[in-house]
């Protein structure tokens, strides 16, 4: 199973999960899945509801991740 990278928004109501596409060819066609989920209730008590999943180039995924960090999103504790 691939390692995933999670970010949660400052109000703790939404999260993004970044996971490398297992079918990517390293160094040639590298893609990440970016899941967007909604959090109902307390984070960690109930699983998030995944609303959308997109597949993007790994470089774009890095840009999205960095932009979210600059907007106050953080890794969940």
Biopython code that builds the backbone (N, CA, C, O; Angstrom):
import numpy as np
from Bio.PDB.StructureBuilder import StructureBuilder

atoms = [
    (1, "UNK", "N", (0.844, -1.180, 0.000)),
    (1, "UNK", "CA", (0.000, 0.000, 0.000)),
    (1, "UNK", "C", (0.887, 1.239, 0.000)),
    (1, "UNK", "O", (1.890, 1.298, 0.711)),
    (2, "UNK", "N", (0.511, 2.210, -0.791)),
    (2, "UNK", "CA", (1.274, 3.449, -0.880)),
    (2, "UNK", "C", (1.056, 4.326, 0.329)),
    (2, "UNK", "O", (-0.016, 4.339, 0.934)),
    (3, "UNK", "N", (2.103, 5.060, 0.665)),
    (3, "UNK", "CA", (1.993, 6.029, 1.742)),
    (3, "UNK", "C", (1.138, 7.193, 1.257)),
    (3, "UNK", "O", (1.229, 7.605, 0.100)),
    (4, "UNK", "N", (0.314, 7.711, 2.147)),
    (4, "UNK", "CA", (-0.505, 8.862, 1.786)),
    (4, "UNK", "C", (-0.134, 10.039, 2.679)),
    (4, "UNK", "O", (0.370, 9.868, 3.788)),
    (5, "UNK", "N", (-0.393, 11.218, 2.174)),
    (5, "UNK", "CA", (-0.088, 12.461, 2.861)),
    (5, "UNK", "C", (-1.398, 13.216, 3.054)),
    (5, "UNK", "O", (-2.101, 13.511, 2.088)),
    (6, "UNK", "N", (-1.717, 13.522, 4.300)),
    (6, "UNK", "CA", (-2.987, 14.137, 4.646)),
    (6, "UNK", "C", (-2.784, 15.584, 5.050)),
    (6, "UNK", "O", (-1.797, 15.929, 5.701)),
    (7, "UNK", "N", (-3.726, 16.423, 4.660)),
    (7, "UNK", "CA", (-3.782, 17.811, 5.121)),
    (7, "UNK", "C", (-5.207, 18.106, 5.558)),
    (7, "UNK", "O", (-6.163, 17.615, 4.959)),
    (8, "UNK", "N", (-5.343, 18.906, 6.600)),
    (8, "UNK", "CA", (-6.656, 19.290, 7.102)),
    (8, "UNK", "C", (-6.724, 20.810, 7.153)),
    (8, "UNK", "O", (-5.742, 21.470, 7.493)),
    (9, "UNK", "N", (-7.880, 21.362, 6.816)),
    (9, "UNK", "CA", (-8.006, 22.819, 6.791)),
    (9, "UNK", "C", (-8.068, 23.384, 8.206)),
    (9, "UNK", "O", (-8.318, 22.647, 9.160)),
    (10, "UNK", "N", (-7.840, 24.704, 8.345)),
    (10, "UNK", "CA", (-7.797, 25.298, 9.688)),
    (10, "UNK", "C", (-9.074, 25.110, 10.514)),
    (10, "UNK", "O", (-9.002, 25.017, 11.739)),
    (11, "UNK", "N", (-10.226, 25.054, 9.869)),
    (11, "UNK", "CA", (-11.469, 24.878, 10.627)),
    (11, "UNK", "C", (-11.792, 23.405, 10.887)),
    (11, "UNK", "O", (-12.806, 23.083, 11.506)),
    (12, "UNK", "N", (-10.914, 22.513, 10.403)),
    (12, "UNK", "CA", (-11.044, 21.064, 10.625)),
    (12, "UNK", "C", (-12.360, 20.490, 10.092)),
    (12, "UNK", "O", (-12.966, 19.611, 10.705)),
    (13, "UNK", "N", (-12.788, 21.011, 8.932)),
    (13, "UNK", "CA", (-14.020, 20.521, 8.312)),
    (13, "UNK", "C", (-13.769, 19.833, 6.973)),
    (13, "UNK", "O", (-14.666, 19.192, 6.427)),
    (14, "UNK", "N", (-12.555, 19.964, 6.443)),
    (14, "UNK", "CA", (-12.234, 19.414, 5.132)),
    (14, "UNK", "C", (-10.813, 18.876, 5.158)),
    (14, "UNK", "O", (-9.959, 19.392, 5.879)),
    (15, "UNK", "N", (-10.563, 17.836, 4.371)),
    (15, "UNK", "CA", (-9.208, 17.319, 4.271)),
    (15, "UNK", "C", (-8.885, 16.941, 2.842)),
    (15, "UNK", "O", (-9.769, 16.740, 2.010)),
    (16, "UNK", "N", (-7.593, 16.850, 2.582)),
    (16, "UNK", "CA", (-7.070, 16.394, 1.291)),
    (16, "UNK", "C", (-6.132, 15.238, 1.591)),
    (16, "UNK", "O", (-5.354, 15.282, 2.545)),
    (17, "UNK", "N", (-6.214, 14.213, 0.773)),
    (17, "UNK", "CA", (-5.354, 13.048, 0.911)),
    (17, "UNK", "C", (-4.619, 12.866, -0.416)),
    (17, "UNK", "O", (-5.244, 12.719, -1.466)),
    (18, "UNK", "N", (-3.302, 12.877, -0.360)),
    (18, "UNK", "CA", (-2.459, 12.725, -1.539)),
    (18, "UNK", "C", (-1.839, 11.327, -1.510)),
    (18, "UNK", "O", (-1.148, 10.968, -0.557)),
    (19, "UNK", "N", (-2.093, 10.538, -2.568)),
    (19, "UNK", "CA", (-1.593, 9.168, -2.649)),
    (19, "UNK", "C", (-1.037, 8.929, -4.043)),
    (19, "UNK", "O", (-1.696, 9.228, -5.039)),
    (20, "UNK", "N", (0.188, 8.385, -4.115)),
    (20, "UNK", "CA", (0.778, 8.108, -5.424)),
    (20, "UNK", "C", (0.009, 6.991, -6.119)),
    (20, "UNK", "O", (-0.339, 5.984, -5.503)),
    (21, "UNK", "N", (-0.248, 7.183, -7.401)),
    (21, "UNK", "CA", (-0.910, 6.170, -8.220)),
    (21, "UNK", "C", (0.053, 4.991, -8.369)),
    (21, "UNK", "O", (1.149, 5.149, -8.907)),
    (22, "UNK", "N", (-0.351, 3.815, -7.894)),
    (22, "UNK", "CA", (0.506, 2.626, -7.944)),
    (22, "UNK", "C", (0.877, 2.223, -9.366)),
    (22, "UNK", "O", (1.870, 1.525, -9.572)),
    (23, "UNK", "N", (0.097, 2.651, -10.337)),
    (23, "UNK", "CA", (0.371, 2.285, -11.723)),
    (23, "UNK", "C", (1.275, 3.285, -12.417)),
    (23, "UNK", "O", (1.547, 3.153, -13.611)),
    (24, "UNK", "N", (1.746, 4.288, -11.680)),
    (24, "UNK", "CA", (2.678, 5.254, -12.241)),
    (24, "UNK", "C", (4.001, 4.562, -12.556)),
    (24, "UNK", "O", (4.396, 3.613, -11.879)),
    (25, "UNK", "N", (4.673, 5.050, -13.587)),
    (25, "UNK", "CA", (5.999, 4.553, -13.936)),
    (25, "UNK", "C", (7.002, 5.569, -13.398)),
    (25, "UNK", "O", (7.076, 6.695, -13.891)),
    (26, "UNK", "N", (7.773, 5.171, -12.387)),
    (26, "UNK", "CA", (8.714, 6.084, -11.736)),
    (26, "UNK", "C", (9.599, 6.781, -12.755)),
    (26, "UNK", "O", (10.214, 6.144, -13.609)),
    (27, "UNK", "N", (9.651, 8.108, -12.646)),
    (27, "UNK", "CA", (10.508, 8.909, -13.500)),
    (27, "UNK", "C", (9.938, 9.200, -14.869)),
    (27, "UNK", "O", (10.506, 10.006, -15.607)),
    (28, "UNK", "N", (8.828, 8.569, -15.235)),
    (28, "UNK", "CA", (8.243, 8.786, -16.565)),
    (28, "UNK", "C", (6.860, 9.397, -16.437)),
    (28, "UNK", "O", (6.660, 10.569, -16.759)),
    (29, "UNK", "N", (5.914, 8.613, -15.974)),
    (29, "UNK", "CA", (4.543, 9.076, -15.791)),
    (29, "UNK", "C", (4.184, 8.904, -14.326)),
    (29, "UNK", "O", (3.702, 7.848, -13.915)),
    (30, "UNK", "N", (4.419, 9.938, -13.548)),
    (30, "UNK", "CA", (4.117, 9.851, -12.126)),
    (30, "UNK", "C", (2.894, 10.706, -11.817)),
    (30, "UNK", "O", (2.868, 11.907, -12.085)),
    (31, "UNK", "N", (1.888, 10.060, -11.249)),
    (31, "UNK", "CA", (0.639, 10.730, -10.931)),
    (31, "UNK", "C", (0.268, 10.491, -9.477)),
    (31, "UNK", "O", (0.646, 9.488, -8.874)),
    (32, "UNK", "N", (-0.480, 11.437, -8.935)),
    (32, "UNK", "CA", (-0.998, 11.330, -7.567)),
    (32, "UNK", "C", (-2.514, 11.411, -7.629)),
    (32, "UNK", "O", (-3.081, 12.139, -8.444)),
    (33, "UNK", "N", (-3.158, 10.652, -6.754)),
    (33, "UNK", "CA", (-4.578, 10.834, -6.530)),
    (33, "UNK", "C", (-4.716, 11.876, -5.416)),
    (33, "UNK", "O", (-4.010, 11.818, -4.409)),
    (34, "UNK", "N", (-5.618, 12.811, -5.606)),
    (34, "UNK", "CA", (-5.913, 13.805, -4.581)),
    (34, "UNK", "C", (-7.391, 13.646, -4.237)),
    (34, "UNK", "O", (-8.275, 13.983, -5.026)),
    (35, "UNK", "N", (-7.632, 13.121, -3.033)),
    (35, "UNK", "CA", (-8.993, 12.946, -2.537)),
    (35, "UNK", "C", (-9.365, 14.160, -1.700)),
    (35, "UNK", "O", (-8.544, 14.673, -0.938)),
    (36, "UNK", "N", (-10.597, 14.614, -1.842)),
    (36, "UNK", "CA", (-11.131, 15.682, -1.002)),
    (36, "UNK", "C", (-12.250, 15.084, -0.171)),
    (36, "UNK", "O", (-13.159, 14.441, -0.696)),
    (37, "UNK", "N", (-12.170, 15.306, 1.134)),
    (37, "UNK", "CA", (-13.171, 14.746, 2.026)),
    (37, "UNK", "C", (-13.748, 15.784, 2.961)),
    (37, "UNK", "O", (-13.119, 16.799, 3.262)),
    (38, "UNK", "N", (-14.957, 15.511, 3.416)),
    (38, "UNK", "CA", (-15.631, 16.347, 4.411)),
    (38, "UNK", "C", (-15.601, 15.623, 5.746)),
    (38, "UNK", "O", (-15.731, 14.401, 5.815)),
    (39, "UNK", "N", (-15.426, 16.405, 6.806)),
    (39, "UNK", "CA", (-15.385, 15.846, 8.156)),
    (39, "UNK", "C", (-16.669, 16.231, 8.863)),
    (39, "UNK", "O", (-16.972, 17.414, 9.018)),
    (40, "UNK", "N", (-17.420, 15.232, 9.291)),
    (40, "UNK", "CA", (-18.634, 15.459, 10.075)),
    (40, "UNK", "C", (-18.325, 15.091, 11.515)),
    (40, "UNK", "O", (-17.912, 13.967, 11.799)),
    (41, "UNK", "N", (-18.521, 16.028, 12.416)),
    (41, "UNK", "CA", (-18.226, 15.761, 13.824)),
    (41, "UNK", "C", (-16.747, 15.941, 14.114)),
    (41, "UNK", "O", (-16.060, 16.699, 13.429)),
    (42, "UNK", "N", (-16.260, 15.247, 15.123)),
    (42, "UNK", "CA", (-14.868, 15.361, 15.553)),
    (42, "UNK", "C", (-13.965, 14.532, 14.653)),
    (42, "UNK", "O", (-14.252, 13.369, 14.368)),
    (43, "UNK", "N", (-12.871, 15.141, 14.211)),
    (43, "UNK", "CA", (-11.917, 14.439, 13.356)),
    (43, "UNK", "C", (-11.342, 13.245, 14.113)),
    (43, "UNK", "O", (-10.908, 13.379, 15.257)),
    (44, "UNK", "N", (-11.342, 12.084, 13.474)),
    (44, "UNK", "CA", (-10.805, 10.887, 14.086)),
    (44, "UNK", "C", (-11.850, 9.991, 14.717)),
    (44, "UNK", "O", (-11.595, 8.808, 14.943)),
    (45, "UNK", "N", (-13.025, 10.535, 15.004)),
    (45, "UNK", "CA", (-14.088, 9.719, 15.604)),
    (45, "UNK", "C", (-14.868, 8.971, 14.524)),
    (45, "UNK", "O", (-15.235, 7.809, 14.699)),
    (46, "UNK", "N", (-15.111, 9.650, 13.417)),
    (46, "UNK", "CA", (-15.803, 9.060, 12.270)),
    (46, "UNK", "C", (-14.910, 9.233, 11.049)),
    (46, "UNK", "O", (-14.200, 10.234, 10.947)),
    (47, "UNK", "N", (-14.929, 8.284, 10.123)),
    (47, "UNK", "CA", (-14.108, 8.459, 8.921)),
    (47, "UNK", "C", (-14.639, 9.619, 8.076)),
    (47, "UNK", "O", (-15.844, 9.870, 8.059)),
    (48, "UNK", "N", (-13.754, 10.323, 7.379)),
    (48, "UNK", "CA", (-14.214, 11.403, 6.507)),
    (48, "UNK", "C", (-15.003, 10.835, 5.332)),
    (48, "UNK", "O", (-14.812, 9.685, 4.937)),
    (49, "UNK", "N", (-15.877, 11.646, 4.791)),
    (49, "UNK", "CA", (-16.646, 11.269, 3.608)),
    (49, "UNK", "C", (-15.907, 11.839, 2.400)),
    (49, "UNK", "O", (-15.787, 13.056, 2.259)),
    (50, "UNK", "N", (-15.412, 10.960, 1.530)),
    (50, "UNK", "CA", (-14.684, 11.403, 0.350)),
    (50, "UNK", "C", (-15.686, 11.913, -0.675)),
    (50, "UNK", "O", (-16.610, 11.206, -1.078)),
    (51, "UNK", "N", (-15.478, 13.165, -1.085)),
    (51, "UNK", "CA", (-16.394, 13.828, -2.022)),
    (51, "UNK", "C", (-15.893, 13.710, -3.458)),
    (51, "UNK", "O", (-16.664, 13.388, -4.362)),
    (52, "UNK", "N", (-14.594, 13.971, -3.669)),
    (52, "UNK", "CA", (-14.032, 13.908, -5.016)),
    (52, "UNK", "C", (-12.650, 13.266, -4.990)),
    (52, "UNK", "O", (-11.955, 13.290, -3.974)),
    (53, "UNK", "N", (-12.272, 12.701, -6.112)),
    (53, "UNK", "CA", (-10.924, 12.178, -6.327)),
    (53, "UNK", "C", (-10.485, 12.616, -7.715)),
    (53, "UNK", "O", (-11.202, 12.428, -8.698)),
    (54, "UNK", "N", (-9.289, 13.207, -7.779)),
    (54, "UNK", "CA", (-8.729, 13.570, -9.079)),
    (54, "UNK", "C", (-7.350, 12.945, -9.192)),
    (54, "UNK", "O", (-6.726, 12.619, -8.183)),
    (55, "UNK", "N", (-6.879, 12.779, -10.412)),
    (55, "UNK", "CA", (-5.539, 12.284, -10.672)),
    (55, "UNK", "C", (-4.778, 13.401, -11.363)),
    (55, "UNK", "O", (-5.202, 13.906, -12.402)),
    (56, "UNK", "N", (-3.640, 13.784, -10.771)),
    (56, "UNK", "CA", (-2.852, 14.875, -11.335)),
    (56, "UNK", "C", (-1.385, 14.466, -11.413)),
    (56, "UNK", "O", (-0.932, 13.566, -10.706)),
    (57, "UNK", "N", (-0.664, 15.142, -12.279)),
    (57, "UNK", "CA", (0.777, 14.970, -12.397)),
    (57, "UNK", "C", (1.419, 15.221, -11.034)),
    (57, "UNK", "O", (0.961, 16.082, -10.283)),
    (58, "UNK", "N", (2.460, 14.486, -10.716)),
    (58, "UNK", "CA", (3.073, 14.586, -9.393)),
    (58, "UNK", "C", (3.578, 15.996, -9.091)),
    (58, "UNK", "O", (3.530, 16.437, -7.943)),
    (59, "UNK", "N", (4.061, 16.704, -10.109)),
    (59, "UNK", "CA", (4.525, 18.079, -9.887)),
    (59, "UNK", "C", (3.364, 19.004, -9.509)),
    (59, "UNK", "O", (3.510, 19.861, -8.637)),
    (60, "UNK", "N", (2.229, 18.833, -10.157)),
    (60, "UNK", "CA", (1.047, 19.626, -9.824)),
    (60, "UNK", "C", (0.558, 19.279, -8.418)),
    (60, "UNK", "O", (0.128, 20.161, -7.674)),
    (61, "UNK", "N", (0.623, 18.013, -8.060)),
    (61, "UNK", "CA", (0.221, 17.598, -6.707)),
    (61, "UNK", "C", (1.096, 18.283, -5.662)),
    (61, "UNK", "O", (0.601, 18.714, -4.620)),
    (62, "UNK", "N", (2.382, 18.385, -5.935)),
    (62, "UNK", "CA", (3.294, 19.077, -5.008)),
    (62, "UNK", "C", (2.928, 20.549, -4.886)),
    (62, "UNK", "O", (2.949, 21.112, -3.791)),
    (63, "UNK", "N", (2.593, 21.172, -6.019)),
    (63, "UNK", "CA", (2.194, 22.586, -6.006)),
    (63, "UNK", "C", (0.924, 22.785, -5.176)),
    (63, "UNK", "O", (0.837, 23.720, -4.379)),
    (64, "UNK", "N", (-0.051, 21.907, -5.366)),
    (64, "UNK", "CA", (-1.308, 21.993, -4.612)),
    (64, "UNK", "C", (-1.022, 21.833, -3.119)),
    (64, "UNK", "O", (-1.546, 22.586, -2.298)),
    (65, "UNK", "N", (-0.200, 20.862, -2.774)),
    (65, "UNK", "CA", (0.142, 20.598, -1.373)),
    (65, "UNK", "C", (0.800, 21.829, -0.744)),
    (65, "UNK", "O", (0.414, 22.250, 0.346)),
    (66, "UNK", "N", (1.783, 22.399, -1.421)),
    (66, "UNK", "CA", (2.487, 23.579, -0.909)),
    (66, "UNK", "C", (1.545, 24.787, -0.791)),
    (66, "UNK", "O", (1.620, 25.543, 0.178)),
    (67, "UNK", "N", (0.671, 24.960, -1.770)),
    (67, "UNK", "CA", (-0.284, 26.073, -1.723)),
    (67, "UNK", "C", (-1.226, 25.933, -0.534)),
    (67, "UNK", "O", (-1.517, 26.916, 0.147)),
    (68, "UNK", "N", (-1.703, 24.719, -0.283)),
    (68, "UNK", "CA", (-2.579, 24.489, 0.861)),
    (68, "UNK", "C", (-1.850, 24.775, 2.173)),
    (68, "UNK", "O", (-2.430, 25.372, 3.080)),
    (69, "UNK", "N", (-0.597, 24.360, 2.286)),
    (69, "UNK", "CA", (0.185, 24.670, 3.488)),
    (69, "UNK", "C", (0.281, 26.175, 3.691)),
    (69, "UNK", "O", (0.176, 26.658, 4.819)),
    (70, "UNK", "N", (0.478, 26.921, 2.606)),
    (70, "UNK", "CA", (0.594, 28.380, 2.717)),
    (70, "UNK", "C", (-0.732, 29.026, 3.106)),
    (70, "UNK", "O", (-0.752, 30.158, 3.589)),
    (71, "UNK", "N", (-1.844, 28.310, 2.899)),
    (71, "UNK", "CA", (-3.170, 28.819, 3.257)),
    (71, "UNK", "C", (-3.604, 28.372, 4.650)),
    (71, "UNK", "O", (-4.751, 28.586, 5.041)),
    (72, "UNK", "N", (-2.700, 27.759, 5.395)),
    (72, "UNK", "CA", (-3.012, 27.380, 6.767)),
    (72, "UNK", "C", (-3.403, 25.933, 6.980)),
    (72, "UNK", "O", (-3.674, 25.535, 8.113)),
    (73, "UNK", "N", (-3.441, 25.129, 5.919)),
    (73, "UNK", "CA", (-3.730, 23.715, 6.091)),
    (73, "UNK", "C", (-2.529, 23.073, 6.788)),
    (73, "UNK", "O", (-1.393, 23.507, 6.603)),
    (74, "UNK", "N", (-2.788, 22.038, 7.590)),
    (74, "UNK", "CA", (-1.725, 21.356, 8.342)),
    (74, "UNK", "C", (-1.936, 19.850, 8.309)),
    (74, "UNK", "O", (-3.027, 19.360, 8.017)),
    (75, "UNK", "N", (-0.868, 19.135, 8.614)),
    (75, "UNK", "CA", (-0.989, 17.683, 8.747)),
    (75, "UNK", "C", (-1.766, 17.390, 10.029)),
    (75, "UNK", "O", (-1.520, 18.023, 11.056)),
    (76, "UNK", "N", (-2.705, 16.435, 9.982)),
    (76, "UNK", "CA", (-3.478, 16.113, 11.191)),
    (76, "UNK", "C", (-2.571, 15.546, 12.278)),
    (76, "UNK", "O", (-1.561, 14.907, 11.985)),
    (77, "UNK", "N", (-2.932, 15.780, 13.505)),
    (77, "UNK", "CA", (-2.147, 15.278, 14.652)),
    (77, "UNK", "C", (-2.664, 13.959, 15.108)),
    (77, "UNK", "O", (-2.134, 13.383, 16.057)),
]
sb = StructureBuilder()
sb.init_structure("model")
sb.init_model(0)
sb.init_chain("A")
sb.init_seg("    ")
for serial, (resi, resn, name, xyz) in enumerate(atoms, 1):
    if name == "N":
        sb.init_residue(resn, " ", resi, " ")
    sb.init_atom(name, np.array(xyz, "f"), 0.0, 1.0, " ", f" {name:<3s}", serial, name[0])
structure = sb.get_structure()
